């Protein structure tokens, strides 16, 4: 019997199709560059906050801090897409036993990744909505100016609600798919057990 692994004996066409997954590598490297840009933006905003710490009002400081949190959450989203996407669609990272291996990476798949991304997007949307609500106090004849309008705030709230409903829908569909797969696996085990009993 040959000791050559089966994947090394693949015909040229299947091998080419499977190897095409490496075309995604520049995409993930590009996201790493985008994350570096967010690091620069974070440091810029942080320096802006430090310089004007004694000049800003409490509301202005809160808005800048929310902006920093927003950048951090987007960076977390990028990490999930880069690490989880590469692990799922390109190649294994082989982090088993590494002390910094993310807990969720051990059981990541396309469904888990979609749910985690949906939750991250909801978190980012929540930060934006909170900043909007803080600025909403400037609406009306108060003498203060704001770039927000009542219709804009309404649509932002509606979009945030749609994000939440979409995440619930994704989680529900993934749960149904898992239940169906588990039932199929249990059915195959039951059939195999019956065949074993008949054989005996």
Secondary structure as UniProt FT lines:
FT   HELIX           6..9
FT   HELIX           12..19
FT   HELIX           20..24
FT   HELIX           25..51
FT   TURN            52..55
FT   HELIX           58..79
FT   HELIX           80..84
FT   HELIX           85..89
FT   TURN            96..97
FT   TURN            99..100
FT   HELIX           103..107
FT   HELIX           110..135
FT   HELIX           136..138
FT   HELIX           150..199
//
